[in-house]
Amino acid sequence: MTDTIKRNKYVELKYRVVDAKAGHVLTAVDFPLGYVHGVNDVLSSQVMAELEGRAVGDTISVELDCNTLFGPRDESLVVTDYIENVPEEYREVGTTILMENEQGETKTFLVTRVDEKTLTIDGNNPLCGRQVVFELEILTVRDATEAEMAAGGKVEMPPALTGVKPVPL
């Protein structure tokens, strides 16, 4: 009997996120992403529900409205400032910046634009406003061990270092 995905099963999968309108790949996870189903749900609840009952070798596509996942785009989270007000280590597109408000709450912002005079950061999720398709391939389904259930994913032994010679510095 083939194991199917359900609560307390250890699952490994790989996936791609594709822009539904443009058709281009936004992100891809080509290495096995492992988790314990129903214990450490690593993807959206809609994707997790679609995985339920699937088996090794199955491939599925799940279309998602990112506004439902992350809320609508909030333009007040887009901030532009003069470049001289921004530390040098943040002056590159793609850099993430963890910001904290007066209440101690944190939010991650992404540097989206840099020119000679200004820098723009955006606190919206990069997928806001998009329709995306998660394309998933199931690689492993088996009973999770107690250690995996406690950790929410694969537990690996540290590498044995016997016989390893130290490298002089």
Residue pairs with C-beta under 8 A, 6 or more apart in sequence:
2 55
2 56
2 141
3 9
3 55
3 56
3 141
3 142
3 143
4 53
4 54
4 55
4 141
5 11
5 37
5 51
5 52
5 53
5 54
5 55
5 138
5 141
6 37
6 38
6 52
6 53
7 37
7 38
7 39
8 36
8 37
8 38
8 39
8 143
8 144
8 149
9 36
9 37
9 141
9 142
9 143
9 144
10 34
10 35
10 36
10 37
10 140
10 141
10 142
10 143
10 144
10 145
10 148
10 153
10 154
11 34
11 35
11 36
11 37
11 51
11 138
11 140
11 141
12 32
12 33
12 34
12 138
12 139
12 140
12 154
13 32
13 33
13 51
13 136
13 137
13 138
13 139
13 140
14 28
14 29
14 30
14 31
14 32
14 33
14 136
14 137
14 139
15 28
15 29
15 33
15 43
15 134
15 135
15 136
15 137
16 25
16 27
16 28
16 29
16 134
16 135
17 25
17 26
17 27
17 28
17 127
17 132
17 133
17 134
17 135
18 24
18 25
18 26
18 132
18 133
18 135
19 25
19 26
19 130
19 131
19 132
20 63
20 130
20 131
20 132
20 133
21 130
21 131
26 127
26 130
26 132
32 139
32 140
33 42
34 140
34 153
34 154
35 41
35 42
35 152
35 153
36 144
36 148
36 149
36 152
36 153
37 48
37 51
37 52
39 144
39 149
39 152
40 151
40 152
40 153
41 48
43 134
44 64
44 69
44 134
46 62
46 64
47 62
47 64
47 134
47 136
50 60
50 62
51 60
51 136
51 138
54 60
54 138
54 141
55 138
55 141
56 138
56 139
56 140
56 141
57 137
57 138
58 137
58 138
59 135
59 136
59 137
59 138
60 135
60 136
61 133
61 134
61 135
61 136
62 133
62 134
62 136
63 131
63 132
63 133
64 131
64 132
64 133
64 134
65 131
66 125
66 127
66 128
66 129
66 130
66 131
66 132
67 73
67 128
67 129
69 125
69 127
70 124
70 125
70 127
70 128
71 128
72 128
72 129
73 124
73 128
73 129
74 123
74 124
77 107
77 109
77 122
77 123
77 124
78 112
78 120
78 121
78 122
78 123
78 124
79 109
79 120
79 121
79 122
79 123
80 113
80 118
80 119
80 120
81 118
81 119
82 117
82 118
82 119
83 91
83 114
83 115
83 116
83 117
83 118
83 119
86 119
89 95
90 97
90 111
90 119
91 111
91 114
91 119
92 111
92 114
93 111
93 112
93 113
93 114
94 110
94 111
95 110
95 111
96 108
96 109
96 110
96 111
97 108
97 109
97 110
97 111
97 121
98 106
98 107
98 108
98 109
99 106
99 107
99 108
99 109
99 123
100 106
101 107
107 123
108 123
109 121
109 122
109 123
110 121
110 122
110 123
110 126
111 119
111 120
111 121
112 120
112 121
112 122
113 119
113 120
114 120
145 155
147 155
148 154
148 155
